[in-house]
Amino acid sequence: AQRVTQPEKLLSVFKGAPVELKCNYSYSGSPELFWYVQYSRQRLQLLLRHISRESIKGFTADLNKGETSFHLKKPFAQEEDSAMYYCAPRGSSASKIIFGSGTRLSIRP
Amino acid sequence: GAVVSQHPSRVICKSGTSVKIECRSLDFQATTMFWYRQFPKQSLMLMATSNEGSKATYEQGVEKDKFLINHASLTLSTLTVTSAHPEDSSFYICSARDQGQGHNQPQHFGDGTRLSIL
């Protein structure tokens, strides 16, 4: 069965500290992986995707097929990073995106 | 960038009323759109995939007669919650993908519609 797990509901770190939001998935085949972010009172927006292998707002995520993980990382957290983060796999480019339960990231000053 | 517009943003109505929510892709065409529902403090749950010119595909447990989906054009999908009851109160979000840019595009999301049934 297709499944995505974000084990942390809430992650609270101090400004300047490293951040890692965990995501594990269980999917047949080779899914595409996305991270979406939702800032307070804003719409859900794409943060990054594994095929791009780029860094957005200082965040990176590496797809580890062996561990079936796609953890989101940032070396130095900033207050404006406080938001809800969703890991979202897609089975194929033509199919739907399924969302994890989300992790609320709170950056303390 | 690709913009998805949803209307209305908020609806409050009496139990038994039918409510229509519109989802438009403003600057791109979308043969496929997706409807999600989000309850407070929970994640987005996919309800159905809306297909232009054909029937929608519903996820398990979602009543197709309760949540009517129409995707009559390449830029518009509508979700109608028929005979809404308080338990249908939720945040409904639509999403679309710019397939004119190829199959490998991410989904873009609307602002959502908060539905409150009294």
Boltz contact constraints between the chains, C-beta under 6 A:
constraints:
  - contact:
      token1: [A, 43]
      token2: [B, 109]
      max_distance: 6.0
  - contact:
      token1: [A, 43]
      token2: [B, 111]
      max_distance: 6.0
  - contact:
      token1: [A, 44]
      token2: [B, 109]
      max_distance: 6.0
  - contact:
      token1: [A, 46]
      token2: [B, 106]
      max_distance: 6.0
  - contact:
      token1: [A, 93]
      token2: [B, 103]
      max_distance: 6.0
  - contact:
      token1: [A, 93]
      token2: [B, 104]
      max_distance: 6.0
  - contact:
      token1: [A, 94]
      token2: [B, 103]
      max_distance: 6.0
  - contact:
      token1: [A, 96]
      token2: [B, 34]
      max_distance: 6.0
  - contact:
      token1: [A, 96]
      token2: [B, 46]
      max_distance: 6.0
  - contact:
      token1: [A, 96]
      token2: [B, 49]
      max_distance: 6.0
  - contact:
      token1: [A, 97]
      token2: [B, 107]
      max_distance: 6.0
  - contact:
      token1: [A, 99]
      token2: [B, 43]
      max_distance: 6.0
  - contact:
      token1: [A, 99]
      token2: [B, 44]
      max_distance: 6.0
  - contact:
      token1: [A, 101]
      token2: [B, 43]
      max_distance: 6.0
  - contact:
      token1: [A, 102]
      token2: [B, 43]
      max_distance: 6.0
